[in-house]
Amino acid sequence: MIQSVRGTKDTLPSEISKWHFIEEKIREVTKTYGYKELRTPIFEKTEVFSRSIGENTDIVNKEMYTFTDKGGESVTLRPEQTAALIRSVVQNNLTHDISNLRLYYIGPYFRYERPQKGRLRQFHQFGAECISSPNPEADVEIILMANKLINRLGINQYTLEINSLGNDASRATFRKELTQYLNSHREKLSVESQNRLLTNPLRVLDSKDSNDRKVIENAPNILDSLDEESKKHFESVIKLLDTAKLDYKIEPNLVRGLDYYCHTVFEFKSNSLGAQDAFGGGGRYDKLIEQMGGKPTPAVGFAMGIERLILILDSIEDNVDLSDKTDIYVVCNDEKLFGVSLQITEKLREKNYKVVSDLNRRSFKSQMREADKFSSKFCIIVGDDEYSRNSVIVKNMQTSEQAEIAIDLLNTITFK
């Protein structure tokens, strides 16, 4: 037997209703905010990610699925969407006649890392990007939309952490101060953080190592390095979040893992996920479009892991009913009435009911057992005696009540 590739997972019919539920809520929420879907290829030229994400990030250094195709070109399975989406925006000149471009996406992504709870080598994300506005209002719209989706999913136990990385000048000042501090405690840092200190010092702040955390406790605060422009932007974001009455926690060590971020960064976290508690996050990236060959254009966005959302939903008691129930099961074991049964099922399907019937000519008892297995709300029993009166038996499977109903009246009944 051939097994699936390590770090990948089949989504079985018994689980798919959760995915449909999340995708339905995504489309509901994005529509109310005026965001439109954009889909890009699953693989891109490698430079799309190496140029934008950063050569010294873990993603580019360790995790990308990169290979040379038959034409000799280096291509990569997309490890995240923002860079690919921006490539599409630039290539197709999508900002040329729109003051604010609002886009969202849903799809699979690929990173070669150790599989663990909520983290697979093929994983799925939903995300959104607001392109063309440099103002705090755009940051807040993105955060509010992400928060709205979380609430629509029925998730209410979570935290929002927010920080500012400032502009280039502020970040350069902080990087210098942080590097000096970390170098003075270098021997106490983990090997991984010592390596990051040479290439990407801000990423040390994201370390989960217990010894690293002790060093980080007394590290310089990036908010103290913000210049007036950066302070004004961040203060405006906070003020607008307060106006929207959204709870948040300012977390100075929040840096995110990608090099293109500036100013606002944020994460949503849940205790249901264990140590890897972030299930969504994002921030502002004002220089990325220019890096990808476009005109200087500010932007802000976020992404959420769908597998992680499902883990949270599974942990919630009294969650919304995500079972995939059948509305009606049509029972018939008389060969002479198969045509009648078929006509009834098709008429009900035209009214958008989920209708199932037996295809294996099993006994009446076996069909009723299968109706229970499918959690059918109703059964319609097509029998010879009832058909002679041009009627059928309708049984409510939840109350066990049943009645003989004229076939012509089935279209007038609401099966709920």
Protein Blocks (a to p, Z undefined) as FASTA:
>chain_A
ZZddehiacddfklmmmmmmmmmmmmmmmmmnopacddddfbdcfklmmmmnopkbmklm
mmpccdddfkopacdddfbfklmmmmmmmmnopmlmcfbacddddddddddddddehiaf
bdcddddddehiabfklmmmmmmmmmmmmmmnopabdcdddddebjfklmmmmmmmmmmm
mmmmmmmpcfklmmmmmmmmmlmmmpcbfklmmmmmmgccfklmpcfklmmmmmmmmmmm
mmnopacdddfkbnbjbfkbghjadddddfklojmlcfbdcdddfklmmmnopacddddd
ddddfklmmmmmmmpghiacfbdcdfbdcddfbfklmmmmmmmmmmmmmnopacdddfkl
pafklmmmmmmmnopabdcdddfklmmnopacdddfklopacdddfklmmmpccZZ
